[in-house]
Amino acid sequence: MHDSIPTVTLRNGVEVPSIGLGTWKMGENRSRASEEIDSLRLGLDLGMTLVDTAEMYGDGGAEKVVGKALEDRRDDVFLVSKVYPWNASFDKTIAACDQSLSRLGTDRLDLYLLHWRGDYPLAETVAAFEELKRQGKIGAWGVSNFDTDDMEELWRVPDGDKCAANQVLYNLARRGIEYDLLPWCQQRGVAVMAYSPIDQGRILKNPDLIHLAKTYQATPAQVALAFLLERDGVIVIPKSANLRRVRENRDTVDLDISDEDWAILDTAFPPPDRKKPLEMI
Ligand SMILES: NC(=O)c1ccc[n+]([C@@H]2O[C@H](COP(=O)([O-])OP(=O)(O)OC[C@H]3O[C@@H](n4cnc5c(N)ncnc54)[C@H](OP(=O)(O)O)[C@@H]3O)[C@@H](O)[C@H]2O)c1
């Protein structure tokens, strides 16, 4: 019997699972499409019903794969996509959203993010996001790769404080946001979506992590994900196109790590003691 997946409640009251499904590197190769679709559908079956994609991934290919995986189950899923910064003017944001919707085969996104900061004024992008909300094409909007000073600037533009989420690089090996950005978001109810939660696999070779995982009969990936799931308001979006690893990631929620062992991880992966600029992949 598995524990149920914990949830995070967004500022608009919508409850989402705190572990979802990433899709970067999907949709790049036709020969892999069916395993990608199968792994997304398995993830949904297992309750990881938040899917993160972007117009960037596979040049629209990932959105097409997601569209196929969601064909008969769109209503069960919280769907997130992102607009390129160079498409983030008022008119181009609306057009990019329409194109994402068409690739995804749906009439609405649940969350639409600015992928990273570009040259268009934030006020213009926010105005477009609010217009998309009025048109019913998106349920909420947010940002990605925004550091604390970017968030503060966002809060000063009209409707900027309606931002629902900030998707950032966050994992055991990259804890910089714990110093300021994470508490900033938590205090305002802005969900933090932790991307590359297992550092794209790099973290899994760490001997301390391997050792600790063994003591729980778990895998290093599960401990790395469990570390993030411990944090309030944090949503993790591991990507896997492999059925076994999708199950493994989902089973993370059954892991119960002791305070002593969290302290061991703090020694192996120290939290920040000063401000560090937000890292990006
Ligand atoms: N907003 C942004 O700028 C941004 C940037 C990066 C990522 N993202 C989003 O965040 C998602 C996750 O980040 P990510 O894809 O960069 O990295 P990640 O989820 O940390 O790692 C993905 C890699 O780890 C492997 N993997 C997955 N589960 C595993 C497990 N249990 N054990 C061992 N290996 C495992 C995957 O391979 P297999 O597929 O073969 O299992 C894949 O190679 C992305 O897919 C994307 O949706 C957003």
The ligand as an ORCA input file, in Angstrom:
! r2SCAN-3c Opt
* xyz 0 1
  N      12.512     26.008    -16.308
  C      13.701     25.607    -16.717
  O      14.556     26.388    -17.124
  C      13.998     24.134    -16.668
  C      15.322     23.689    -16.832
  C      15.578     22.319    -16.745
  C      14.524     21.433    -16.533
  N      13.225     21.888    -16.420
  C      12.088     20.961    -16.207
  O      12.390     20.125    -15.102
  C      12.336     18.757    -15.512
  C      13.322     17.911    -14.738
  O      14.641     18.374    -14.911
  P      15.715     17.635    -15.848
  O      15.039     16.835    -16.893
  O      16.662     18.697    -16.279
  O      16.543     16.743    -14.842
  P      16.208     15.601    -13.762
  O      14.761     15.343    -13.660
  O      16.971     15.967    -12.534
  O      16.958     14.346    -14.394
  C      16.514     13.712    -15.562
  C      17.527     12.628    -15.919
  O      17.629     11.691    -14.851
  C      17.212     10.389    -15.284
  N      16.377      9.837    -14.214
  C      15.096     10.134    -13.903
  N      14.682      9.446    -12.813
  C      15.741      8.692    -12.423
  C      15.952      7.766    -11.375
  N      14.993      7.466    -10.504
  N      17.172      7.168    -11.274
  C      18.172      7.452    -12.152
  N      18.027      8.328    -13.169
  C      16.824      8.936    -13.301
  C      16.483     10.580    -16.591
  O      16.725      9.511    -17.472
  P      15.537      8.557    -18.012
  O      14.565      9.425    -18.734
  O      16.251      7.599    -18.891
  O      14.940      7.887    -16.793
  C      17.139     11.839    -17.133
  O      18.338     11.519    -17.812
  C      12.639     18.852    -17.020
  O      12.326     17.658    -17.692
  C      11.809     20.048    -17.388
  O      10.436     19.708    -17.466
  C      12.981     23.234    -16.461
*
